[in-house]
Amino acid sequence: MTKYEPLKNFLVGRATSEVPMKFSEIEQVIGARLPPAAFNHRAWWSNNPSNSVITLAWLEAGYKTERVDMAAQRLVFRRAADRPADRPAPVSPVSRGDKPIDEGLLAKLRHALGGTVRVADGVDLASPSGATWDADGR
């Protein structure tokens, strides 16, 4: 469980398209202080999936940040258009056999591919394809 997973779970549990929050409320949800960058740099709240671990939390929950007000220390999480309110955020498997899956890497892969391909529900992107790939041709 990551430090920001409680935020992800909190947002997944919301039925509304907008979730306005103060930075202090986010701290209450995660049970920890936000880093100084969250209070000093607007870019910390961007929706770039490689920005920070917290970004993955709200993106995986199906939300994006909007109307970030640094002076008032508040923002709005808005449900992403590609996730209808009645469809829960996808949950990835915890492990594949005896090999643990790097959840952060899977989340980055999903977000990097977002809008470029459509992956059917239930497809495990970490699953072997069955084919052997050998760049050296050996």
N, CA, C and O atoms as a GROMACS GRO file, in nm:
protein
  552
    1MET      N    1   0.084  -0.117   0.000
    1MET     CA    2   0.000   0.000   0.000
    1MET      C    3   0.089   0.124   0.000
    1MET      O    4   0.181   0.136   0.081
    2THR      N    5   0.061   0.216  -0.092
    2THR     CA    6   0.139   0.339  -0.099
    2THR      C    7   0.081   0.441  -0.001
    2THR      O    8  -0.030   0.427   0.048
    3LYS      N    9   0.159   0.542   0.026
    3LYS     CA   10   0.119   0.649   0.116
    3LYS      C   11  -0.012   0.715   0.070
    3LYS      O   12  -0.092   0.760   0.151
    4TYR      N   13  -0.030   0.721  -0.062
    4TYR     CA   14  -0.145   0.794  -0.116
    4TYR      C   15  -0.262   0.704  -0.156
    4TYR      O   16  -0.360   0.753  -0.212
    5GLU      N   17  -0.254   0.575  -0.128
    5GLU     CA   18  -0.364   0.485  -0.161
    5GLU      C   19  -0.494   0.523  -0.090
    5GLU      O   20  -0.601   0.506  -0.147
    6PRO      N   21  -0.488   0.574   0.034
    6PRO     CA   22  -0.614   0.619   0.096
    6PRO      C   23  -0.685   0.728   0.016
    6PRO      O   24  -0.808   0.733   0.014
    7LEU      N   25  -0.610   0.815  -0.052
    7LEU     CA   26  -0.672   0.916  -0.137
    7LEU      C   27  -0.741   0.850  -0.255
    7LEU      O   28  -0.854   0.885  -0.290
    8LYS      N   29  -0.673   0.754  -0.316
    8LYS     CA   30  -0.732   0.680  -0.428
    8LYS      C   31  -0.863   0.614  -0.383
    8LYS      O   32  -0.965   0.627  -0.451
    9ASN      N   33  -0.861   0.545  -0.270
    9ASN     CA   34  -0.980   0.477  -0.220
    9ASN      C   35  -1.091   0.577  -0.187
    9ASN      O   36  -1.209   0.550  -0.211
   10PHE      N   37  -1.053   0.690  -0.132
   10PHE     CA   38  -1.149   0.795  -0.099
   10PHE      C   39  -1.220   0.843  -0.226
   10PHE      O   40  -1.343   0.853  -0.229
   11LEU      N   41  -1.143   0.871  -0.330
   11LEU     CA   42  -1.201   0.921  -0.455
   11LEU      C   43  -1.285   0.814  -0.525
   11LEU      O   44  -1.391   0.845  -0.580
   12VAL      N   45  -1.239   0.690  -0.524
   12VAL     CA   46  -1.316   0.581  -0.586
   12VAL      C   47  -1.454   0.572  -0.521
   12VAL      O   48  -1.552   0.539  -0.587
   13GLY      N   49  -1.460   0.600  -0.392
   13GLY     CA   50  -1.586   0.591  -0.320
   13GLY      C   51  -1.680   0.708  -0.341
   13GLY      O   52  -1.792   0.705  -0.290
   14ARG      N   53  -1.639   0.810  -0.415
   14ARG     CA   54  -1.725   0.926  -0.439
   14ARG      C   55  -1.816   0.899  -0.558
   14ARG      O   56  -1.773   0.841  -0.658
   15ALA      N   57  -1.939   0.940  -0.548
   15ALA     CA   58  -2.035   0.922  -0.656
   15ALA      C   59  -2.054   1.048  -0.738
   15ALA      O   60  -2.129   1.049  -0.836
   16THR      N   61  -1.986   1.156  -0.701
   16THR     CA   62  -2.003   1.283  -0.770
   16THR      C   63  -1.895   1.304  -0.875
   16THR      O   64  -1.788   1.243  -0.868
   17SER      N   65  -1.923   1.390  -0.971
   17SER     CA   66  -1.825   1.417  -1.076
   17SER      C   67  -1.718   1.514  -1.031
   17SER      O   68  -1.611   1.520  -1.091
   18GLU      N   69  -1.744   1.592  -0.925
   18GLU     CA   70  -1.647   1.686  -0.871
   18GLU      C   71  -1.632   1.662  -0.721
   18GLU      O   72  -1.729   1.642  -0.649
   19VAL      N   73  -1.506   1.665  -0.676
   19VAL     CA   74  -1.477   1.652  -0.534
   19VAL      C   75  -1.386   1.768  -0.494
   19VAL      O   76  -1.264   1.758  -0.510
   20PRO      N   77  -1.443   1.877  -0.443
   20PRO     CA   78  -1.359   1.988  -0.399
   20PRO      C   79  -1.293   1.952  -0.266
   20PRO      O   80  -1.357   1.897  -0.177
   21MET      N   81  -1.164   1.983  -0.253
   21MET     CA   82  -1.092   1.952  -0.129
   21MET      C   83  -0.990   2.059  -0.098
   21MET      O   84  -0.931   2.120  -0.187
   22LYS      N   85  -0.970   2.081   0.031
   22LYS     CA   86  -0.861   2.165   0.078
   22LYS      C   87  -0.739   2.075   0.094
   22LYS      O   88  -0.753   1.954   0.113
   23PHE      N   89  -0.622   2.133   0.084
   23PHE     CA   90  -0.500   2.055   0.103
   23PHE      C   91  -0.502   1.987   0.240
   23PHE      O   92  -0.458   1.872   0.253
   24SER      N   93  -0.553   2.057   0.341
   24SER     CA   94  -0.560   2.000   0.476
   24SER      C   95  -0.652   1.878   0.481
   24SER      O   96  -0.627   1.784   0.556
   25GLU      N   97  -0.758   1.879   0.401
   25GLU     CA   98  -0.848   1.763   0.396
   25GLU      C   99  -0.779   1.643   0.331
   25GLU      O  100  -0.798   1.529   0.372
   26ILE      N  101  -0.698   1.670   0.229
   26ILE     CA  102  -0.621   1.562   0.166
   26ILE      C  103  -0.525   1.503   0.268
   26ILE      O  104  -0.507   1.381   0.274
   27GLU      N  105  -0.463   1.588   0.349
   27GLU     CA  106  -0.372   1.540   0.453
   27GLU      C  107  -0.447   1.452   0.554
   27GLU      O  108  -0.392   1.353   0.601
   28GLN      N  109  -0.569   1.488   0.586
   28GLN     CA  110  -0.649   1.406   0.678
   28GLN      C  111  -0.678   1.270   0.616
   28GLN      O  112  -0.672   1.167   0.684
   29VAL      N  113  -0.710   1.269   0.488
   29VAL     CA  114  -0.742   1.143   0.420
   29VAL      C  115  -0.620   1.050   0.416
   29VAL      O  116  -0.633   0.930   0.441
   30ILE      N  117  -0.503   1.106   0.385
   30ILE     CA  118  -0.383   1.022   0.373
   30ILE      C  119  -0.316   0.997   0.508
   30ILE      O  120  -0.230   0.910   0.519
   31GLY      N  121  -0.355   1.074   0.609
   31GLY     CA  122  -0.297   1.054   0.741
   31GLY      C  123  -0.153   1.101   0.752
   31GLY      O  124  -0.076   1.048   0.832
   32ALA      N  125  -0.116   1.200   0.672
   32ALA     CA  126   0.021   1.251   0.672
   32ALA      C  127   0.022   1.391   0.612
   32ALA      O  128  -0.073   1.433   0.546
   33ARG      N  129   0.131   1.462   0.636
   33ARG     CA  130   0.149   1.594   0.578
   33ARG      C  131   0.187   1.581   0.430
   33ARG      O  132   0.261   1.490   0.393
   34LEU      N  133   0.139   1.671   0.350
   34LEU     CA  134   0.184   1.681   0.212
   34LEU      C  135   0.324   1.741   0.212
   34LEU      O  136   0.358   1.817   0.302
   35PRO      N  137   0.405   1.710   0.113
   35PRO     CA  138   0.539   1.768   0.108
   35PRO      C  139   0.533   1.918   0.079
   35PRO      O  140   0.434   1.967   0.025
   36PRO      N  141   0.638   1.991   0.115
   36PRO     CA  142   0.640   2.137   0.090
   36PRO      C  143   0.612   2.173  -0.056
   36PRO      O  144   0.551   2.276  -0.082
   37ALA      N  145   0.653   2.090  -0.150
   37ALA     CA  146   0.630   2.118  -0.292
   37ALA      C  147   0.480   2.132  -0.323
   37ALA      O  148   0.443   2.208  -0.412
   38ALA      N  149   0.395   2.060  -0.251
   38ALA     CA  150   0.251   2.067  -0.273
   38ALA      C  151   0.197   2.207  -0.243
   38ALA      O  152   0.096   2.248  -0.300
   39PHE      N  153   0.262   2.278  -0.152
   39PHE     CA  154   0.219   2.411  -0.113
   39PHE      C  155   0.289   2.522  -0.191
   39PHE      O  156   0.243   2.636  -0.193
   40ASN      N  157   0.401   2.487  -0.255
   40ASN     CA  158   0.484   2.588  -0.321
   40ASN      C  159   0.487   2.582  -0.473
   40ASN      O  160   0.526   2.680  -0.538
   41HIS      N  161   0.447   2.470  -0.531
   41HIS     CA  162   0.461   2.454  -0.676
   41HIS      C  163   0.331   2.402  -0.737
   41HIS      O  164   0.288   2.290  -0.709
   42ARG      N  165   0.269   2.484  -0.819
   42ARG     CA  166   0.144   2.444  -0.887
   42ARG      C  167   0.164   2.316  -0.968
   42ARG      O  168   0.072   2.235  -0.977
   43ALA      N  169   0.282   2.298  -1.026
   43ALA     CA  170   0.308   2.180  -1.110
   43ALA      C  171   0.296   2.050  -1.031
   43ALA      O  172   0.273   1.945  -1.090
   44TRP      N  173   0.310   2.055  -0.900
   44TRP     CA  174   0.299   1.934  -0.818
   44TRP      C  175   0.159   1.873  -0.833
   44TRP      O  176   0.142   1.752  -0.815
   45TRP      N  177   0.061   1.955  -0.865
   45TRP     CA  178  -0.078   1.911  -0.878
   45TRP      C  179  -0.117   1.880  -1.023
   45TRP      O  180  -0.235   1.861  -1.052
   46SER      N  181  -0.019   1.875  -1.113
   46SER     CA  182  -0.051   1.847  -1.254
   46SER      C  183  -0.102   1.704  -1.270
   46SER      O  184  -0.086   1.621  -1.180
   47ASN      N  185  -0.161   1.676  -1.383
   47ASN     CA  186  -0.215   1.543  -1.411
   47ASN      C  187  -0.118   1.457  -1.491
   47ASN      O  188  -0.159   1.357  -1.550
   48ASN      N  189   0.008   1.494  -1.494
   48ASN     CA  190   0.111   1.416  -1.562
   48ASN      C  191   0.141   1.293  -1.476
   48ASN      O  192   0.186   1.308  -1.363
   49PRO      N  193   0.117   1.171  -1.527
   49PRO     CA  194   0.134   1.050  -1.446
   49PRO      C  195   0.277   1.026  -1.399
   49PRO      O  196   0.297   0.950  -1.304
   50SER      N  197   0.375   1.087  -1.461
   50SER     CA  198   0.512   1.068  -1.413
   50SER      C  199   0.554   1.180  -1.318
   50SER      O  200   0.670   1.190  -1.280
   51ASN      N  201   0.458   1.264  -1.280
   51ASN     CA  202   0.486   1.377  -1.191
   51ASN      C  203   0.520   1.331  -1.050
   51ASN      O  204   0.626   1.366  -0.997
   52SER      N  205   0.432   1.253  -0.989
   52SER     CA  206   0.455   1.206  -0.852
   52SER      C  207   0.363   1.088  -0.823
   52SER      O  208   0.271   1.058  -0.900
   53VAL      N  209   0.388   1.024  -0.710
   53VAL     CA  210   0.308   0.907  -0.672
   53VAL      C  211   0.164   0.947  -0.642
   53VAL      O  212   0.072   0.871  -0.671
   54ILE      N  213   0.144   1.065  -0.584
   54ILE     CA  214   0.007   1.106  -0.553
   54ILE      C  215  -0.074   1.125  -0.681
   54ILE      O  216  -0.194   1.100  -0.683
   55THR      N  217  -0.009   1.170  -0.788
   55THR     CA  218  -0.079   1.189  -0.915
   55THR      C  219  -0.140   1.057  -0.961
   55THR      O  220  -0.254   1.053  -1.008
   56LEU      N  221  -0.063   0.949  -0.948
   56LEU     CA  222  -0.115   0.817  -0.987
   56LEU      C  223  -0.237   0.780  -0.905
   56LEU      O  224  -0.328   0.713  -0.955
   57ALA      N  225  -0.241   0.821  -0.779
   57ALA     CA  226  -0.355   0.788  -0.693
   57ALA      C  227  -0.484   0.846  -0.748
   57ALA      O  228  -0.584   0.774  -0.760
   58TRP      N  229  -0.484   0.977  -0.783
   58TRP     CA  230  -0.610   1.034  -0.832
   58TRP      C  231  -0.640   0.990  -0.975
   58TRP      O  232  -0.757   0.976  -1.011
   59LEU      N  233  -0.538   0.969  -1.056
   59LEU     CA  234  -0.563   0.922  -1.193
   59LEU      C  235  -0.618   0.780  -1.193
   59LEU      O  236  -0.711   0.750  -1.268
   60GLU      N  237  -0.563   0.693  -1.109
   60GLU     CA  238  -0.613   0.555  -1.100
   60GLU      C  239  -0.756   0.552  -1.047
   60GLU      O  240  -0.833   0.461  -1.079
   61ALA      N  241  -0.793   0.650  -0.966
   61ALA     CA  242  -0.930   0.659  -0.915
   61ALA      C  243  -1.026   0.713  -1.020
   61ALA      O  244  -1.147   0.711  -1.000
   62GLY      N  245  -0.972   0.762  -1.132
   62GLY     CA  246  -1.056   0.813  -1.240
   62GLY      C  247  -1.081   0.962  -1.233
   62GLY      O  248  -1.179   1.011  -1.290
   63TYR      N  249  -0.995   1.035  -1.163
   63TYR     CA  250  -1.012   1.179  -1.148
   63TYR      C  251  -0.892   1.255  -1.201
   63TYR      O  252  -0.782   1.200  -1.216
   64LYS      N  253  -0.914   1.382  -1.230
   64LYS     CA  254  -0.808   1.476  -1.267
   64LYS      C  255  -0.823   1.599  -1.181
   64LYS      O  256  -0.933   1.631  -1.135
   65THR      N  257  -0.712   1.669  -1.158
   65THR     CA  258  -0.718   1.792  -1.079
   65THR      C  259  -0.757   1.910  -1.168
   65THR      O  260  -0.720   1.916  -1.286
   66GLU      N  261  -0.832   2.001  -1.109
   66GLU     CA  262  -0.872   2.125  -1.177
   66GLU      C  263  -0.879   2.235  -1.074
   66GLU      O  264  -0.885   2.210  -0.953
   67ARG      N  265  -0.878   2.358  -1.122
   67ARG     CA  266  -0.900   2.476  -1.038
   67ARG      C  267  -0.814   2.472  -0.910
   67ARG      O  268  -0.864   2.492  -0.799
   68VAL      N  269  -0.686   2.447  -0.930
   68VAL     CA  270  -0.594   2.446  -0.816
   68VAL      C  271  -0.569   2.590  -0.773
   68VAL      O  272  -0.520   2.671  -0.852
   69ASP      N  273  -0.601   2.620  -0.650
   69ASP     CA  274  -0.583   2.754  -0.594
   69ASP      C  275  -0.474   2.744  -0.488
   69ASP      O  276  -0.500   2.705  -0.374
   70MET      N  277  -0.353   2.781  -0.526
   70MET     CA  278  -0.239   2.768  -0.436
   70MET      C  279  -0.254   2.860  -0.314
   70MET      O  280  -0.221   2.820  -0.203
   71ALA      N  281  -0.303   2.981  -0.334
   71ALA     CA  282  -0.316   3.076  -0.224
   71ALA      C  283  -0.417   3.026  -0.120
   71ALA      O  284  -0.393   3.036   0.001
   72ALA      N  285  -0.529   2.972  -0.166
   72ALA     CA  286  -0.632   2.922  -0.075
   72ALA      C  287  -0.608   2.777  -0.035
   72ALA      O  288  -0.678   2.724   0.051
   73GLN      N  289  -0.509   2.714  -0.095
   73GLN     CA  290  -0.474   2.574  -0.067
   73GLN      C  291  -0.594   2.481  -0.083
   73GLN      O  292  -0.635   2.410   0.009
   74ARG      N  293  -0.650   2.486  -0.205
   74ARG     CA  294  -0.763   2.398  -0.236
   74ARG      C  295  -0.762   2.367  -0.385
   74ARG      O  296  -0.696   2.435  -0.464
   75LEU      N  297  -0.836   2.263  -0.422
   75LEU     CA  298  -0.848   2.222  -0.561
   75LEU      C  299  -0.977   2.143  -0.579
   75LEU      O  300  -1.049   2.116  -0.484
   76VAL      N  301  -1.003   2.106  -0.704
   76VAL     CA  302  -1.118   2.022  -0.735
   76VAL      C  303  -1.068   1.900  -0.810
   76VAL      O  304  -0.994   1.913  -0.908
   77PHE      N  305  -1.109   1.782  -0.765
   77PHE     CA  306  -1.087   1.660  -0.841
   77PHE      C  307  -1.211   1.642  -0.928
   77PHE      O  308  -1.323   1.637  -0.876
   78ARG      N  309  -1.192   1.632  -1.059
   78ARG     CA  310  -1.304   1.612  -1.152
   78ARG      C  311  -1.292   1.473  -1.214
   78ARG      O  312  -1.185   1.433  -1.260
   79ARG      N  313  -1.405   1.402  -1.215
   79ARG     CA  314  -1.407   1.268  -1.275
   79ARG      C  315  -1.368   1.279  -1.421
   79ARG      O  316  -1.422   1.362  -1.495
   80ALA      N  317  -1.275   1.195  -1.463
   80ALA     CA  318  -1.230   1.194  -1.602
   80ALA      C  319  -1.344   1.150  -1.692
   80ALA      O  320  -1.424   1.065  -1.654
   81ALA      N  321  -1.352   1.210  -1.810
   81ALA     CA  322  -1.462   1.182  -1.902
   81ALA      C  323  -1.468   1.036  -1.945
   81ALA      O  324  -1.576   0.986  -1.978
   82ASP      N  325  -1.353   0.967  -1.943
   82ASP     CA  326  -1.352   0.828  -1.989
   82ASP      C  327  -1.391   0.730  -1.879
   82ASP      O  328  -1.385   0.609  -1.901
   83ARG      N  329  -1.430   0.778  -1.762
   83ARG     CA  330  -1.476   0.689  -1.655
   83ARG      C  331  -1.614   0.730  -1.609
   83ARG      O  332  -1.628   0.821  -1.527
   84PRO      N  333  -1.718   0.665  -1.662
   84PRO     CA  334  -1.853   0.699  -1.619
   84PRO      C  335  -1.869   0.677  -1.469
   84PRO      O  336  -1.800   0.595  -1.410
   85ALA      N  337  -1.960   0.751  -1.409
   85ALA     CA  338  -1.980   0.744  -1.264
   85ALA      C  339  -2.021   0.605  -1.218
   85ALA      O  340  -1.994   0.568  -1.104
   86ASP      N  341  -2.087   0.527  -1.305
   86ASP     CA  342  -2.134   0.395  -1.262
   86ASP      C  343  -2.030   0.284  -1.283
   86ASP      O  344  -2.056   0.169  -1.249
   87ARG      N  345  -1.913   0.318  -1.338
   87ARG     CA  346  -1.810   0.216  -1.358
   87ARG      C  347  -1.694   0.243  -1.263
   87ARG      O  348  -1.632   0.349  -1.271
   88PRO      N  349  -1.663   0.149  -1.173
   88PRO     CA  350  -1.554   0.171  -1.080
   88PRO      C  351  -1.419   0.174  -1.151
   88PRO      O  352  -1.404   0.122  -1.261
   89ALA      N  353  -1.323   0.237  -1.085
   89ALA     CA  354  -1.187   0.239  -1.139
   89ALA      C  355  -1.134   0.097  -1.146
   89ALA      O  356  -1.165   0.016  -1.059
   90PRO      N  357  -1.055   0.065  -1.249
   90PRO     CA  358  -1.001  -0.069  -1.260
   90PRO      C  359  -0.906  -0.100  -1.146
   90PRO      O  360  -0.833  -0.012  -1.098
   91VAL      N  361  -0.907  -0.225  -1.103
   91VAL     CA  362  -0.817  -0.270  -0.998
   91VAL      C  363  -0.724  -0.372  -1.060
   91VAL      O  364  -0.769  -0.470  -1.119
   92SER      N  365  -0.596  -0.349  -1.047
   92SER     CA  366  -0.499  -0.440  -1.107
   92SER      C  367  -0.468  -0.553  -1.011
   92SER      O  368  -0.487  -0.538  -0.890
   93PRO      N  369  -0.420  -0.665  -1.063
   93PRO     CA  370  -0.388  -0.779  -0.976
   93PRO      C  371  -0.269  -0.745  -0.886
   93PRO      O  372  -0.183  -0.665  -0.923
   94VAL      N  373  -0.266  -0.806  -0.770
   94VAL     CA  374  -0.157  -0.782  -0.677
   94VAL      C  375  -0.034  -0.862  -0.716
   94VAL      O  376   0.079  -0.815  -0.698
   95SER      N  377  -0.053  -0.979  -0.769
   95SER     CA  378   0.062  -1.057  -0.810
   95SER      C  379   0.024  -1.150  -0.924
   95SER      O  380  -0.094  -1.173  -0.951
   96ARG      N  381   0.124  -1.201  -0.991
   96ARG     CA  382   0.104  -1.296  -1.100
   96ARG      C  383   0.185  -1.418  -1.064
   96ARG      O  384   0.307  -1.420  -1.081
   97GLY      N  385   0.117  -1.520  -1.013
   97GLY     CA  386   0.189  -1.638  -0.968
   97GLY      C  387   0.274  -1.603  -0.847
   97GLY      O  388   0.223  -1.546  -0.750
   98ASP      N  389   0.401  -1.635  -0.853
   98ASP     CA  390   0.491  -1.605  -0.741
   98ASP      C  391   0.570  -1.477  -0.764
   98ASP      O  392   0.657  -1.443  -0.684
   99LYS      N  393   0.541  -1.405  -0.874
   99LYS     CA  394   0.615  -1.283  -0.905
   99LYS      C  395   0.527  -1.161  -0.875
   99LYS      O  396   0.422  -1.144  -0.937
  100PRO      N  397   0.571  -1.075  -0.781
  100PRO     CA  398   0.491  -0.955  -0.753
  100PRO      C  399   0.494  -0.859  -0.871
  100PRO      O  400   0.594  -0.850  -0.943
  101ILE      N  401   0.384  -0.788  -0.890
  101ILE     CA  402   0.374  -0.690  -0.998
  101ILE      C  403   0.400  -0.552  -0.940
  101ILE      O  404   0.347  -0.517  -0.834
  102ASP      N  405   0.480  -0.474  -1.007
  102ASP     CA  406   0.508  -0.336  -0.967
  102ASP      C  407   0.386  -0.252  -1.005
  102ASP      O  408   0.369  -0.215  -1.121
  103GLU      N  409   0.302  -0.222  -0.906
  103GLU     CA  410   0.178  -0.148  -0.931
  103GLU      C  411   0.204  -0.011  -0.992
  103GLU      O  412   0.130   0.034  -1.080
  104GLY      N  413   0.309   0.057  -0.945
  104GLY     CA  414   0.341   0.189  -0.999
  104GLY      C  415   0.375   0.183  -1.147
  104GLY      O  416   0.333   0.268  -1.225
  105LEU      N  417   0.451   0.080  -1.184
  105LEU     CA  418   0.488   0.063  -1.325
  105LEU      C  419   0.366   0.032  -1.409
  105LEU      O  420   0.352   0.085  -1.520
  106LEU      N  421   0.277  -0.052  -1.358
  106LEU     CA  422   0.154  -0.083  -1.432
  106LEU      C  423   0.067   0.042  -1.450
  106LEU      O  424   0.010   0.064  -1.556
  107ALA      N  425   0.058   0.122  -1.345
  107ALA     CA  426  -0.021   0.245  -1.354
  107ALA      C  427   0.038   0.340  -1.457
  107ALA      O  428  -0.035   0.402  -1.535
  108LYS      N  429   0.170   0.353  -1.458
  108LYS     CA  430   0.235   0.440  -1.556
  108LYS      C  431   0.210   0.388  -1.697
  108LYS      O  432   0.188   0.466  -1.789
  109LEU      N  433   0.214   0.257  -1.714
  109LEU     CA  434   0.189   0.198  -1.846
  109LEU      C  435   0.046   0.226  -1.890
  109LEU      O  436   0.023   0.266  -2.005
  110ARG      N  437  -0.049   0.207  -1.801
  110ARG     CA  438  -0.190   0.234  -1.836
  110ARG      C  439  -0.209   0.379  -1.878
  110ARG      O  440  -0.277   0.408  -1.976
  111HIS      N  441  -0.148   0.471  -1.801
  111HIS     CA  442  -0.165   0.613  -1.831
  111HIS      C  443  -0.087   0.655  -1.955
  111HIS      O  444  -0.132   0.742  -2.029
  112ALA      N  445   0.028   0.594  -1.979
  112ALA     CA  446   0.105   0.626  -2.099
  112ALA      C  447   0.029   0.582  -2.223
  112ALA      O  448   0.037   0.647  -2.328
  113LEU      N  449  -0.043   0.472  -2.213
  113LEU     CA  450  -0.119   0.420  -2.327
  113LEU      C  451  -0.258   0.483  -2.337
  113LEU      O  452  -0.328   0.465  -2.437
  114GLY      N  453  -0.298   0.555  -2.234
  114GLY     CA  454  -0.431   0.615  -2.232
  114GLY      C  455  -0.460   0.696  -2.357
  114GLY      O  456  -0.383   0.785  -2.393
  115GLY      N  457  -0.570   0.665  -2.421
  115GLY     CA  458  -0.609   0.738  -2.541
  115GLY      C  459  -0.544   0.687  -2.668
  115GLY      O  460  -0.582   0.730  -2.778
  116THR      N  461  -0.447   0.597  -2.657
  116THR     CA  462  -0.380   0.547  -2.777
  116THR      C  463  -0.429   0.409  -2.815
  116THR      O  464  -0.435   0.375  -2.934
  117VAL      N  465  -0.462   0.330  -2.717
  117VAL     CA  466  -0.515   0.196  -2.742
  117VAL      C  467  -0.629   0.170  -2.646
  117VAL      O  468  -0.641   0.238  -2.543
  118ARG      N  469  -0.710   0.074  -2.678
  118ARG     CA  470  -0.816   0.034  -2.586
  118ARG      C  471  -0.788  -0.109  -2.544
  118ARG      O  472  -0.776  -0.198  -2.627
  119VAL      N  473  -0.777  -0.129  -2.415
  119VAL     CA  474  -0.751  -0.260  -2.360
  119VAL      C  475  -0.880  -0.311  -2.299
  119VAL      O  476  -0.940  -0.244  -2.214
  120ALA      N  477  -0.924  -0.426  -2.342
  120ALA     CA  478  -1.049  -0.483  -2.294
  120ALA      C  479  -1.042  -0.512  -2.145
  120ALA      O  480  -0.935  -0.545  -2.092
  121ASP      N  481  -1.156  -0.498  -2.076
  121ASP     CA  482  -1.162  -0.530  -1.934
  121ASP      C  483  -1.113  -0.673  -1.912
  121ASP      O  484  -1.145  -0.763  -1.989
  122GLY      N  485  -1.037  -0.691  -1.806
  122GLY     CA  486  -0.989  -0.824  -1.771
  122GLY      C  487  -0.857  -0.862  -1.834
  122GLY      O  488  -0.800  -0.965  -1.798
  123VAL      N  489  -0.806  -0.781  -1.927
  123VAL     CA  490  -0.678  -0.812  -1.991
  123VAL      C  491  -0.565  -0.770  -1.898
  123VAL      O  492  -0.562  -0.657  -1.849
  124ASP      N  493  -0.474  -0.861  -1.873
  124ASP     CA  494  -0.360  -0.834  -1.786
  124ASP      C  495  -0.241  -0.796  -1.874
  124ASP      O  496  -0.183  -0.881  -1.941
  125LEU      N  497  -0.204  -0.668  -1.872
  125LEU     CA  498  -0.095  -0.620  -1.956
  125LEU      C  499   0.040  -0.676  -1.913
  125LEU      O  500   0.137  -0.671  -1.989
  126ALA      N  501   0.047  -0.729  -1.792
  126ALA     CA  502   0.173  -0.785  -1.743
  126ALA      C  503   0.185  -0.934  -1.774
  126ALA      O  504   0.286  -0.996  -1.743
  127SER      N  505   0.083  -0.990  -1.834
  127SER     CA  506   0.083  -1.133  -1.864
  127SER      C  507   0.173  -1.164  -1.984
  127SER      O  508   0.172  -1.089  -2.082
  128PRO      N  509   0.250  -1.272  -1.977
  128PRO     CA  510   0.334  -1.308  -2.092
  128PRO      C  511   0.247  -1.336  -2.215
  128PRO      O  512   0.136  -1.389  -2.203
  129SER      N  513   0.298  -1.300  -2.331
  129SER     CA  514   0.221  -1.320  -2.454
  129SER      C  515   0.233  -1.462  -2.507
  129SER      O  516   0.154  -1.504  -2.592
  130GLY      N  517   0.329  -1.535  -2.459
  130GLY     CA  518   0.350  -1.671  -2.507
  130GLY      C  519   0.457  -1.678  -2.613
  130GLY      O  520   0.516  -1.783  -2.637
  131ALA      N  521   0.483  -1.565  -2.677
  131ALA     CA  522   0.586  -1.561  -2.779
  131ALA      C  523   0.721  -1.527  -2.716
  131ALA      O  524   0.727  -1.452  -2.618
  132THR      N  525   0.828  -1.581  -2.773
  132THR     CA  526   0.961  -1.549  -2.726
  132THR      C  527   1.018  -1.443  -2.818
  132THR      O  528   1.023  -1.462  -2.940
  133TRP      N  529   1.062  -1.334  -2.762
  133TRP     CA  530   1.120  -1.226  -2.840
  133TRP      C  531   1.269  -1.225  -2.814
  133TRP      O  532   1.313  -1.223  -2.699
  134ASP      N  533   1.346  -1.226  -2.920
  134ASP     CA  534   1.491  -1.227  -2.906
  134ASP      C  535   1.549  -1.128  -3.005
  134ASP      O  536   1.552  -1.153  -3.125
  135ALA      N  537   1.595  -1.016  -2.954
  135ALA     CA  538   1.645  -0.909  -3.041
  135ALA      C  539   1.770  -0.950  -3.114
  135ALA      O  540   1.798  -0.896  -3.222
  136ASP      N  541   1.848  -1.043  -3.060
  136ASP     CA  542   1.972  -1.086  -3.124
  136ASP      C  543   1.948  -1.198  -3.226
  136ASP      O  544   2.040  -1.236  -3.300
  137GLY      N  545   1.828  -1.251  -3.230
  137GLY     CA  546   1.797  -1.358  -3.326
  137GLY      C  547   1.860  -1.491  -3.291
  137GLY      O  548   1.877  -1.578  -3.377
  138ARG      N  549   1.895  -1.509  -3.166
  138ARG     CA  550   1.958  -1.636  -3.123
  138ARG      C  551   1.857  -1.738  -3.086
  138ARG      O  552   1.894  -1.849  -3.048
   0.00000   0.00000   0.00000
